[in-house]
Structures are given as C-alpha cells and as structure tokens.
Amino acid sequence: MLTSILRHVVVLTFASLIGAGCIVPARVELPVAPQAQPPAPNIGVVPSTAKPPVPPVARFGYYAFTEDAHQNARTSQTPILLYFYANWCPFCLEQDPRLVALFNKDPMGIVTFRVNWQDSDTDANEKQLARQFNITYQHTFVMLDKYGKEVARATGTLSDEKVKDLIQQGK
C-alpha cells in the first residue's frame, strides 16, 4: 500500500515538473507500419471494373497510427489493439516503452497502434477514430477482433499480463 502511495506521489511530482517545463520526458519513437507499394503503371486500357490492389498485411507489432496502416490491418482481418496515448500524460509516457518491449519480444499475432489523443501530434484521422470508439480519456486500450468489432476495453496502466489478457479476448 505504501509503495503504491509513494509511486503516485512520484508520478504526480514528475507530472507537475513536466507541466512546469522543468523536465522534458523522453519520447519513444515508434516505427511506422509498412505501407503498400504503388502498383506498376499499367500500359494500355484498364477495364472500368478493375479494383485497386489490396494493400499488404501490416507486420504484427506495435506501431504509430496511420490511417493507411490501420486500413491495411482491417482489410487483412487482423486483430487490432488500439492504445490511445497522449504525449503530455506521465502514465502514457511510462506505459509506452513497456509496450514497445513487450511487442518487440512477442507481437502476439496482432497489430497494435499507438493512437495520439488530444495532444500536439494528434491528426484528423486519430480524432475521428477516438470519436468512433467514444474515447474520453487518454491511456485507454481498445481491443478489436479480426472483424473490427470492439471486444474489450481497459483504461489506466496495465501490466504485461493484463495487456496479454486483453489481447486474448480479441483472438
């Protein structure tokens, strides 16, 4: 109990120092999921019923969110874990490197995206995704099954075991 209280005091002190500009936390740079290569130009007449090529499946792992990579994962019917993250949140800054280590060790057969939420890096696609899933709090995890249906949700700092439990609900 005392350890938990001390941890919160340290985190809150850290958060206030960040807010005051005394400490600038290190940010973890995530790789961007592989993107589809543009098709070779077609010479000649292309029938009007031709469909664009299906983008390749993103490799399993933990990536910074992009709309293209998210659509690739959805098209491939891959389970997806969304982690709504804010670069100003001390709990998110603590969780992020742990997620990187966890998914580098074992991607668990899913694609995980770190989605910026109401921070200086948030883009219009991330805002739309947050609205779609009714996200009201940074540091929220949403597990989607291979059909894109939400099957589980959690907020707050999760241990590696809790993250794995959340993922199992989507498989």
MOHUDA-V789435 format. One line per field, one symbol per residue. ss: DSSP state (a for helix, b for strand, c for the rest). psi: psi as a letter, one per 20 degrees, with the letter a starting at -180 (. if undefined). burial: # if it has 24 or more other ideal C-beta (glycine too) atoms within 12 Angstrom, else .. A space follows every 10 residues. Layout:
BEGIN
ss = ???
psi = ???
burial = ???
END
This chain:
BEGIN
ss = caaaaaaaaa aaaaaaaaac cccccccccc cbcccccccc cccccccccc cccccccccc bbbbccaaaa aaaaaccccb bbbbbcccca aaaaaaaaaa aaaaaccccc bbbbbbcccc cccaaaaaaa aacccccccb bbbbcccccb bbbbbcccca aaaaaaaacc c
psi = ghggghghgg ghggghhghi jhpoqpqppq qpqqqqpqqq pppappqijp qqqpqqpqqq apqqpqgghg hggghjlpqp ppooqpiioh hghghghhhg gghhgoikkr pppoppolai iprhhhgggh ghjlpjprkp ppppaijjpp iqqqqapprh hhghggghhi .
burial = .......... .......#.. ....#..#.# ..#....... .......... ....#.#### ######.### ####.#.### ########## ######.### .##...##.# ########.. .#...#..## ..#.#..### ####...#.# ####..##.. ..##.##..# .
END
